[in-house]
Amino acid sequence: MATVTVLAMALVTAGAFWLAPRDGPTSVAGGIGAATTAGDRAAAEAGTPAAGRAPQGPRDAETQARVLDALLADSGGSRSGLGSALDQLRSCEGTATGLATLQRITAARREQVVQVNALDTGELDGGDAVKARLIRALTASFDADEAFLAWATRQEAECDRAWSGDDDYRRGLAFSGEATTAKRGFLKLWNPLARRYGLPVRDEHEI
C-alpha cells in the first residue's frame, strides 16, 4: 500500500492522472488523444484551424471567384492616373506629381503580384490556368511600371523632351504591350466565370 501511495503522489506531482471508468482504467494517453480529436472537431466546426495547423484558403468556388474579383477591382483602381502621370512627365509640367503617381502605382502593382501568387483558385473551373494568366498579366504590368518609373525619376530631375528615345521608356512601352496581350488571354477565361457568379465582366483597361 505504501508503494502504491508513493507512486500515486509521484504521478500527481508530474502532472499525470488516471481515469477510472466502470469498464476499467484508461491511461492518460487515451484521454489526451480524445481531447485532441474533440479540439480538432470543434475548431473545424467553428471555422478556425486547430493548433499547429495552417489555415486553409476558401474552398468554395464562388468565394474564390469573389476574392479574385476584389483583386481585379483593386488593380483597376491602382492603375488610375497612369496616363495623366505619363503626360505630365512627357510635357515637363507637374513632373513631381507625375513621379509620385508612378511611385504609388508601382508599389500597388508589386503588392498585387504578391497577392495573386497567394490566391487559391483550386475550386474554379480551369482555376490553375486562370491564375497563371493573371500572374503573367500583372507581372508584365509591374515590369512596365518599374521601367516607366526609372525613366520618370530621371525625367523629374532633369526633364528631357526627347523622351521617346529613352531606353527605360521604350522598355515600359514593350512591357505594357505584353501586359495588354496577357490581360486579353486572362479575360477569355475569367469573364465566363464572372458571369456564372454574377460578377462584373471586365475589359483589359480595367485591370
C-alpha positions in Angstrom: 0.0 0.0 0.0 2.8 2.4 0.8 4.4 1.7 -2.6 1.0 2.5 -4.3 0.7 5.7 -2.3 4.2 6.9 -3.3 3.6 6.0 -6.9 0.3 8.0 -6.9 1.9 11.0 -5.4 4.7 10.9 -8.0 2.2 10.8 -10.8 0.3 13.8 -9.4 3.5 15.7 -8.9 4.4 15.1 -12.5 1.1 16.3 -13.7 -0.2 12.9 -14.9 -3.6 11.4 -13.9 -5.6 8.3 -14.4 -9.2 7.9 -15.3 -11.1 5.0 -13.8 -14.4 4.5 -15.6 -16.6 1.5 -14.8 -15.3 -0.6 -17.7 -11.7 -0.4 -16.4 -8.8 2.0 -16.3 -7.9 4.3 -19.2 -4.5 5.8 -19.5 -3.8 9.5 -19.7 -2.6 9.0 -23.3 -6.1 7.9 -24.3 -7.6 10.9 -22.6 -5.3 13.3 -24.4 -6.0 11.7 -27.7 -9.7 12.1 -27.2 -9.3 15.7 -26.2 -7.2 16.5 -29.2 -9.7 14.9 -31.5 -12.5 16.9 -29.9 -10.4 20.1 -30.2 -9.8 19.5 -33.9 -13.5 18.8 -34.4 -14.6 22.0 -32.5 -12.0 24.0 -34.4 -13.4 22.7 -37.7 -17.0 23.4 -36.7 -16.0 26.9 -35.7 -14.2 27.5 -38.9 -10.8 28.0 -37.2 -7.7 26.0 -37.7 -6.7 23.6 -34.9 -3.5 24.4 -33.0 -0.4 23.6 -35.1 -2.3 23.5 -38.4 -2.0 26.1 -41.1 -5.3 27.9 -42.1 -6.7 26.9 -45.5 -7.9 29.2 -48.2 -11.5 29.4 -49.2 -12.6 26.1 -50.7 -15.9 27.3 -52.2 -15.7 28.2 -55.9 -17.9 31.3 -55.6 -15.9 32.6 -52.7 -12.7 32.1 -54.6 -14.2 34.0 -57.6 -15.2 36.9 -55.4 -11.7 37.1 -53.8 -10.2 37.2 -57.3 -12.7 39.8 -58.4 -11.8 42.0 -55.5 -8.1 41.8 -56.5 -9.1 42.9 -60.1 -11.1 45.8 -58.7 -8.0 46.9 -56.7 -5.8 46.5 -59.7 -8.1 48.7 -61.8 -8.2 51.4 -59.1 -4.4 51.5 -58.7 -3.9 51.9 -62.4 -6.0 55.1 -62.5 -3.9 58.2 -63.1 -1.2 56.4 -65.1 -2.0 58.1 -68.3 -2.1 61.6 -66.8 1.2 61.0 -64.9 3.0 60.0 -68.1 1.5 63.1 -69.8 2.9 65.3 -67.0 6.3 63.8 -67.3 6.4 63.9 -71.1 5.4 67.6 -71.1 7.8 68.6 -68.4 4.9 70.1 -66.4 3.9 68.8 -63.0 6.7 66.2 -63.1 6.9 65.9 -59.3 3.2 65.0 -59.2 3.6 62.6 -62.1 6.5 60.9 -60.4 4.6 60.5 -57.1 1.7 58.9 -59.0 4.0 56.4 -60.8 5.6 55.5 -57.4 2.2 54.8 -55.9 1.1 52.7 -58.9 4.3 50.7 -59.0 4.1 49.9 -55.2 0.5 48.9 -55.6 1.2 46.7 -58.5 4.1 45.0 -56.7 1.7 44.1 -53.9 -0.9 42.8 -56.3 1.6 40.4 -57.9 2.3 39.0 -54.4 -1.4 38.7 -53.7 -2.3 36.9 -56.9 0.5 34.4 -56.3 -1.1 33.6 -53.0 -4.6 33.2 -54.4 -6.4 29.8 -54.0 -8.2 29.1 -57.3 -8.4 25.3 -56.9 -12.2 25.1 -56.9 -12.7 27.3 -60.0 -13.1 25.6 -63.4 -9.7 26.0 -65.0 -8.5 27.7 -61.9 -4.8 27.0 -62.4 -4.9 28.5 -65.9 -6.9 31.5 -64.7 -4.3 32.2 -62.0 -1.3 31.6 -64.3 -2.6 34.1 -66.9 -3.4 36.7 -64.3 0.1 36.3 -62.8 1.5 36.8 -66.3 -0.6 39.9 -66.9 0.1 41.6 -63.6 3.8 40.8 -63.7 4.1 42.4 -67.2 2.2 45.4 -65.9 4.6 45.7 -62.9 7.6 45.4 -65.2 6.1 48.2 -67.3 5.5 50.4 -64.2 9.1 49.8 -63.0 10.5 50.8 -66.4 8.4 53.9 -66.6 9.4 54.8 -63.0 13.1 54.5 -63.8 12.5 56.9 -66.7 10.3 59.2 -64.7 12.9 59.5 -61.9 15.4 61.0 -64.3 12.8 62.9 -66.1 11.6 64.7 -62.9 15.2 65.5 -62.0 16.1 67.0 -65.5 13.3 66.9 -68.0 14.2 65.8 -71.4 11.8 66.5 -74.2 13.4 63.8 -76.3 11.8 61.2 -74.0 10.6 58.9 -76.8 14.2 57.6 -77.3 14.8 56.8 -73.7 15.6 53.1 -73.1 13.5 52.7 -70.0 10.6 54.5 -71.5 10.8 52.2 -74.5 11.0 49.1 -72.2 7.9 50.4 -70.4 6.0 50.5 -73.7 7.2 47.0 -74.6 6.1 45.5 -71.3 2.8 47.4 -71.5 2.1 45.7 -74.8 2.9 42.3 -73.3 0.6 43.1 -70.4 -2.3 44.0 -72.7 -2.0 40.7 -74.6 -1.8 38.8 -71.3 -4.8 40.5 -70.0 -6.9 39.6 -73.0 -5.8 35.9 -72.6 -6.8 36.1 -68.9 -10.2 37.6 -69.6 -11.1 34.9 -72.1 -11.1 32.5 -69.2 -12.2 34.9 -66.5 -15.3 36.6 -67.9 -17.3 33.4 -68.4 -16.7 32.6 -64.7 -17.6 36.2 -63.7 -20.9 35.8 -65.5 -21.6 32.5 -63.7 -21.1 34.0 -60.3 -22.8 37.4 -61.0 -19.5 39.4 -61.0 -18.5 42.2 -63.3 -17.3 41.4 -66.8 -14.1 43.3 -67.5 -12.0 44.8 -70.3 -8.2 44.8 -70.3 -8.1 48.5 -69.4 -9.9 47.7 -66.1 -7.1 45.5 -64.8 
